[in-house]
Structure formats: structure tokens, C-alpha cells
């Protein structure tokens, strides 16, 4: 937790020094200890660390109105500014190359130090991908892992929703954002951000008022990877920022997991590349949890399963596929259409050819399935089963 207001004001003043940056701040902190000692040091001592020009800039740095604004923000209920010297600053971030000197936290700071799993993926995710992200997040939160993501559209938002749905005493969720903590992006996730802050935590390293700048989001990704014990990529194209998060996770010794998908889907190719490069292929949340349990040193649960019942914790995280008999209970023609669609994205003409139905007859079957959440229509007029 932040210390006395005067100490925090010195940290904020250091962060406001033009041109110094986080690397320069860390160099001065390593040399002098605390910001107050930096501003009390002589020019020669500062110049030995950051050069004469920057030493002059540091010593001439005047109090800035942004400091008062940040102090006022930190004084509001539920708001916190963590510094590198705070006991609540997450130690796992010391594993990354450039831990931020300040973290702005809205919500519960203790969540940042609890064992967590990052769930990331495509913004333009498929309905099946979002369903998988939500189901995995819910199951992993119920197992005691904090779910960490970036509050983006698609997979990120689904992961946060899944963790929130776990409810009760479940671990919760952390959203790491690439703007100032008072600027939620995208705006349509503002309500979700408020929900996360109420029972989890929203985190940013950027000063209040920082707008959504493109180069800040890769920096955000390193914090997602750094806070987590492992990173699970749910859906990702080859150029996805999620692959950056996975690479950063590997560089800091984190586990990387990926969910495979259809060979025909562009949003599976990033996951498939990760798997080829050594990421662990996972099909259920239990696959992820078993791997991380060993890493964390958590004991395996001693449970004797009743005959004919699943072991607790072994429920599949992905939506359960209805049996053919359940599908037949709908009606024989609907079951035949679902079987013809299979589990890969497929276009309308192909479904019609497989079923021997006209396009008009197919639409009469597909629309109710889509409304019931059994089917998703993808770009390009293709369809994919969700359950």
C-alpha cells in the first residue's frame, strides 16, 4: 500500500520528470534508494547515473498539477497507487525486464500477488472461442486462480466475465489496461470494468488521463504475462498481440498453453504455431490446473470418485457437446443438420449438399439453432457449432 502522502508525491514527481522514463527512474532508485533521496542528491551524484543534462532536468522538476490530481485519486475509496517500495507491489513483476515504478490499482491490490492465469486471445473472436474463454476462466477461478486479462473485446472480456461468474469465494479477476486507469478502452467495456473493480482489480502503469495509444498495448501485455503463473491463448491469428504476450511469458519463465481449433480457421493458426513451438495443448481447464498445481506446489485433492461420477474438478471446461440422442430429441432433421455441420466452420452450400436440403429449408433450421446459442454465424457466411 502507498506510504505517506509526501513519499507518494515524490514518487509521482519522479514519474513526471520529462524524458527520464521508467528505465531512468529505476536507475536512480537503484543508486539512491527512494525518490526523496534522489531529489536531495547533488548534481554531480545524479549526473554520474543519468548524465548532466538529465540531472539538471531532475533537479528542476517542479510540482505538477498531475501530482495533485493523482494524490486526490488515490485518496478515494478503492483506489491505490503502488510503488516499487510497497509491500503490496506484486513480486512477480520483478521477473520482467522493466517493472513499472508505479501501478495504479482500482479494486483489491492483494489480487495482484495471488497465483494467477492469464487468458488472452482475439478481439474478433468466434462465438465458440468466447464460450471457451468464459468456461475455462470460470473453472480456473473456482480452482483458486486469479484470471488475468486485458479488458479488450472478444476473448479478454469473455475471460473476465467467466471469472466473475465463478462468484463466491473464487479467486477473482484482474484487468490490466493500456490507458490511464480513469480512461477505459474500449468504452463498451466500461460497465465490465466497474464490475471487475468492485470484486477484483483494474490495473494500469500509465498516468491518469493517458488516452488509448497503440504503442502502450504491447507494454500492457508484458504486465499480463508478468503477473501470471502461465498464459492460456484461446484463439489467435498469426499477427495477434496474444502471441506477443505468449512470447513475453516464455521469456520470463511462465508456462504457455493453447487451445487448438479448426485447421480452416485463421483464428486457430496462432494457437497452432504456439503448440508447434512448445506450448502445451489443452482441451479442458483441468489440463491447465494440473500443470500449474505442480508449479505452485499445491497438493492434489484427495477425492475418491463415486462409481459413475466424475472426479471433482474434472468437469470439462468447454461447453458440453450434446449427445446425438439429445440432438435427435429436437427432431431428426435438426440432428441431421448438426451432424452435417460437424465442428469446423462450413458454408451454407456445403451444409445443403451434405444434408440434401434446399437453402430455404436449411435457413428454417439454422435460425432457431443460432437463437438457442447452439450455432454461430461467422464472417463469410459460414456456420460453426458451439455445442
C-alpha positions in Angstrom: 0.0 0.0 0.0 1.2 3.5 -0.6 3.1 5.3 2.2 2.7 8.8 3.5 1.4 11.4 1.0 4.8 13.2 0.9 6.5 10.0 -0.1 4.0 9.2 -2.8 4.2 12.8 -4.0 8.0 12.2 -4.5 7.3 9.1 -6.5 4.8 10.9 -8.7 7.2 13.8 -9.1 9.9 11.4 -10.3 7.5 9.9 -12.8 6.8 13.3 -14.2 10.4 14.2 -15.0 10.4 14.8 -18.7 12.4 12.4 -20.7 13.5 10.3 -17.7 11.3 7.3 -18.4 10.9 4.2 -16.3 14.4 2.9 -17.1 15.9 6.2 -15.8 13.7 6.1 -12.8 14.8 2.6 -11.9 18.5 3.5 -12.4 18.2 6.5 -10.0 16.2 4.4 -7.5 18.9 1.7 -7.6 21.5 4.3 -6.9 19.8 6.4 -4.2 17.0 4.2 -2.8 13.9 6.4 -2.6 12.7 9.4 -4.6 13.2 11.8 -1.7 16.9 10.8 -1.6 17.1 11.4 -5.4 15.8 15.0 -5.2 18.1 15.7 -2.2 21.2 14.5 -4.0 23.7 16.8 -5.6 24.0 17.4 -9.3 27.3 15.5 -9.6 25.9 12.4 -8.0 22.9 12.4 -10.2 25.0 13.1 -13.3 27.1 10.0 -12.6 23.9 8.0 -13.1 21.8 9.7 -15.8 24.2 12.3 -17.2 24.5 16.1 -16.6 21.6 17.2 -18.8 19.1 14.8 -17.2 20.5 15.6 -13.7 19.6 19.3 -14.3 16.1 18.2 -15.5 15.6 16.1 -12.4 16.6 18.9 -10.1 14.5 21.5 -11.8 11.4 19.3 -11.9 8.7 21.4 -10.2 5.5 20.1 -8.6 2.9 19.4 -11.3 -0.8 19.6 -11.2 -1.0 16.0 -12.3 0.6 15.1 -9.0 -2.2 16.7 -7.0 -4.7 15.0 -9.3 -3.1 11.6 -8.7 -3.0 12.1 -5.0 -6.6 13.1 -4.9 -7.5 10.0 -7.0 -5.5 7.7 -4.6 -7.4 9.2 -1.7 -10.7 7.9 -3.0 -12.2 4.7 -1.6 -10.9 1.6 -3.5 -8.1 3.5 -5.3 -4.4 2.7 -4.7 -1.1 3.7 -6.2 1.6 1.0 -5.6 5.3 1.9 -5.8 8.2 -0.4 -6.2 8.9 0.0 -2.5 5.4 -1.0 -1.3 4.9 -4.4 0.3 1.8 -4.9 -1.8 3.7 -4.4 -5.1 3.5 -7.8 -6.9 6.9 -9.5 -6.6 6.3 -11.5 -9.8 6.8 -8.3 -11.8 10.4 -8.3 -10.7 10.9 -11.2 -13.1 10.2 -9.0 -16.1 12.9 -6.8 -17.6 11.2 -3.5 -16.8 8.8 -3.5 -13.9 6.9 -0.2 -13.7 7.8 2.1 -10.8 4.1 2.9 -10.2 1.0 0.8 -10.5 -2.5 2.4 -10.4 -5.0 0.0 -9.0 -8.7 0.3 -8.7 -10.1 -2.5 -6.5 -8.2 -5.1 -4.4 -4.4 -4.8 -4.7 -3.8 -8.2 -3.0 -5.2 -10.0 -6.1 -2.0 -8.9 -8.0 0.1 -11.1 -5.7 -2.1 -14.2 -5.7 -1.4 -17.1 -8.1 -3.0 -16.3 -11.5 -3.5 -17.5 -15.0 -3.7 -15.1 -18.0 -6.3 -15.8 -20.6 -5.8 -13.9 -23.9 -6.9 -14.1 -27.5 -8.5 -12.5 -30.4 -10.7 -9.3 -30.2 -12.8 -10.5 -33.2 -13.3 -13.9 -31.6 -15.8 -16.6 -32.7 -18.8 -17.3 -30.5 -17.2 -20.7 -29.8 -13.9 -19.0 -28.8 -15.7 -16.7 -26.4 -17.7 -19.6 -24.9 -14.4 -21.5 -24.3 -12.7 -18.5 -22.7 -15.6 -17.9 -20.4 -15.9 -21.6 -19.4 -12.1 -22.0 -18.8 -11.9 -18.8 -16.8 -14.9 -19.8 -14.6 -13.4 -23.2 -13.9 -9.9 -21.9 -13.2 -11.2 -19.2 -10.9 -13.2 -21.8 -9.0 -9.9 -23.8 -8.6 -8.3 -20.7 -6.8 -6.5 -19.0 -9.7 -6.9 -15.3 -10.4 -7.9 -14.8 -14.0 -5.8 -12.0 -15.6 -6.6 -10.4 -19.0 -6.6 -7.1 -20.8 -10.2 -5.9 -20.9 -10.2 -6.0 -24.7 -13.2 -7.1 -26.7 -13.6 -10.8 -27.6 -11.6 -13.3 -25.6 -10.4 -10.9 -22.9 -13.9 -9.7 -22.0 -15.2 -13.3 -22.0 -12.4 -14.4 -19.7 -13.3 -11.6 -17.2 -17.0 -12.5 -17.4 -16.2 -16.1 -16.7 -14.1 -15.4 -13.6 -16.8 -13.0 -12.3 -19.4 -15.7 -12.9 -17.5 -18.1 -10.6 -18.6 -15.8 -7.7 -18.5 -16.7 -4.0 -15.0 -17.2 -2.6 -13.5 -17.8 -6.1 -10.2 -16.2 -6.8 -11.4 -13.3 -9.0 -10.1 -11.4 -11.9 -7.6 -8.6 -12.8 -7.9 -6.4 -15.8 -4.6 -4.8 -17.0 -5.3 -1.8 -19.3 -3.3 0.2 -21.7 -4.7 3.6 -20.8 -4.8 5.7 -17.7 -7.0 4.0 -15.1 -9.6 6.7 -15.5 -9.9 6.1 -19.2 -11.5 2.8 -20.0 -10.9 1.4 -23.6 -12.9 0.2 -25.3 -15.8 2.3 -24.0 -18.3 -0.5 -24.4 -16.4 -2.4 -21.7 -16.9 0.4 -19.1 -19.6 -1.5 -17.2 -17.5 -4.6 -17.2 -14.6 -2.6 -15.8 -16.7 -1.3 -13.0 -17.8 -4.8 -12.2 -14.2 -6.0 -12.1 -13.1 -3.1 -9.9 -16.0 -3.9 -7.4 -14.8 -7.5 -6.8 -11.4 -7.8 -8.5 -8.9 -5.2 -9.7 -8.2 -2.9 -12.7 -4.6 -2.0 -13.1 -2.6 0.4 -15.2 1.0 1.7 -15.2 0.1 4.8 -17.1 -0.6 8.2 -15.6 -4.2 9.4 -15.2 -5.7 10.7 -18.4 -3.5 8.6 -20.7 -5.5 8.0 -23.9 -5.5 4.7 -25.9 -2.2 4.9 -27.7 -1.2 2.0 -29.9 2.3 1.6 -28.6 1.0 1.2 -25.0 -0.8 -2.0 -25.5 2.2 -4.2 -26.1 3.6 -2.7 -22.9 0.4 -3.7 -21.2 0.9 -7.3 -22.5 4.2 -7.7 -20.6 2.3 -7.0 -17.3 -0.4 -9.5 -18.1 2.4 -12.1 -18.7 4.4 -11.0 -15.7 1.6 -11.1 -13.2 0.6 -14.7 -14.2 2.0 -18.1 -13.5 1.0 -19.1 -17.0 -0.7 -17.8 -20.2 -3.5 -19.5 -22.0 -4.2 -18.4 -25.6 -7.7 -19.3 -26.6 -7.9 -18.0 -30.2 -5.3 -16.0 -32.1 -4.5 -15.2 -35.6 -0.8 -15.2 -36.7 -0.4 -11.5 -36.2 -2.3 -11.3 -32.9 -0.9 -9.4 -29.9 -1.7 -12.5 -27.9 1.4 -14.1 -29.4 3.4 -11.2 -28.0 2.0 -12.0 -24.6 2.9 -15.7 -25.0 6.4 -14.8 -26.1 6.9 -12.5 -23.1 5.6 -15.2 -20.8 8.2 -17.7 -22.2 10.9 -15.1 -21.7 10.0 -14.7 -18.1 9.8 -18.5 -17.4 6.0 -18.7 -17.4 4.0 -21.7 -18.8 2.2 -21.2 -22.1 -0.9 -23.1 -23.0 -3.0 -23.0 -26.2 -6.4 -24.4 -27.2 -6.3 -26.0 -30.7 -9.0 -25.3 -33.2 -10.1 -25.9 -36.8 -7.4 -26.1 -39.4 -9.6 -24.0 -41.6 -10.0 -21.1 -39.1 -7.5 -18.2 -39.3 -8.1 -17.7 -35.5 -6.6 -21.1 -34.8 -3.3 -20.6 -36.6 -1.7 -18.6 -33.8 -2.6 -21.3 -31.3 -1.3 -24.0 -33.6 2.0 -22.2 -34.1 2.4 -21.8 -30.3 1.8 -25.6 -29.9 4.4 -26.4 -32.6 6.8 -24.1 -30.7 6.3 -25.9 -27.4 3.1 -24.5 -25.8 1.1 -27.1 -24.1 -2.1 -28.2 -25.9 -5.0 -28.1 -23.6 -8.6 -29.3 -24.0 -10.0 -28.7 -20.5 -9.4 -26.4 -17.6 -8.1 -29.4 -15.6 -5.2 -29.7 -18.1 -4.1 -26.2 -17.2 -4.7 -26.5 -13.5 -2.8 -29.8 -13.2 0.2 -28.2 -14.8 0.1 -25.1 -12.6 -0.7 -27.0 -9.4 2.8 -28.7 -9.7 4.4 -25.4 -10.4 2.8 -23.8 -7.3 3.4 -26.8 -5.1 -0.4 -27.1 -4.4 -1.3 -30.6 -3.2 -3.5 -32.8 -5.3 -7.0 -33.1 -3.9 -7.7 -36.4 -2.2 -11.0 -37.4 -3.6 -12.5 -40.8 -4.1 -14.8 -40.6 -7.0 -18.1 -42.4 -6.8 -18.7 -45.0 -9.4 -20.2 -43.5 -12.5 -19.3 -39.9 -11.4 -16.6 -37.6 -12.5 -13.8 -36.7 -10.0 -14.4 -33.2 -8.6 -12.6 -30.6 -10.6 -12.5 -32.8 -13.7 -15.6 -31.3 -15.3 -14.8 -30.3 -18.9 -14.3 -26.5 -19.1 -15.6 -26.2 -22.6 -19.4 -26.3 -23.2 -20.5 -29.9 -23.1 -21.5 -31.4 -26.5 -25.0 -32.8 -26.5 -25.2 -36.4 -27.3 -26.7 -37.5 -30.6 -29.7 -38.8 -28.8 -30.3 -35.4 -27.2 -30.0 -33.8 -30.7 -32.4 -36.4 -32.0 -34.9 -35.4 -29.3 -35.1 -32.0 -31.1 -36.1 -33.6 -34.3 -34.5 -35.9 -36.8 -33.9 -33.2 -39.4 -32.2 -30.8 -36.9 -30.0 -33.6 -35.7 -29.0 -34.4 -39.3 -28.1 -30.7 -39.9 -25.9 -30.6 -36.8 -24.2 -33.7 -37.8 -23.6 -32.4 -41.3 -22.1 -29.1 -39.9 -19.6 -31.0 -37.8 -17.1 -29.0 -35.7 -15.4 -26.9 -38.4 -16.7 -23.7 -39.9 -18.7 -24.6 -43.0 -20.6 -22.6 -45.7 -24.3 -22.9 -46.4 -23.9 -24.6 -49.8 -21.7 -27.3 -48.2 -24.3 -28.0 -45.5 -27.1 -28.2 -48.1 -25.1 -30.7 -50.1 -24.4 -32.8 -47.1 -28.0 -32.8 -45.9 -29.8 -32.9 -49.3 -31.9 -29.9 -48.2 -32.7 -26.7 -50.0 -31.2 -23.5 -48.8 -34.7 -22.2 -47.7 -35.3 -25.4 -45.7 -31.8 -25.1 -44.1 -32.5 -21.5 -43.0 -35.6 -22.6 -41.2 -33.5 -25.0 -39.2 -30.3 -22.9 -38.7 -32.0 -19.7 -37.4 -33.6 -21.4 -34.3 -30.2 -23.1 -33.6 -28.5 -19.8 -33.8 -31.1 -18.1 -31.5 -30.7 -21.0 -29.0 -26.9 -20.5 -28.9 -26.1 -23.9 -30.5 -24.7 -22.3 -33.6 -22.8 -19.2 -34.6 -22.7 -17.5 -38.0 -19.1 -16.4 -38.9 -17.9 -13.8 -41.4 -18.1 -15.0 -45.0 -21.5 -16.7 -44.5 -20.0 -19.7 -42.7 -21.6 -21.5 -39.7 -20.0 -23.3 -36.7 -21.4 -25.3 -33.9 -20.9 -24.0 -30.4 -22.3 -27.1 -28.6 
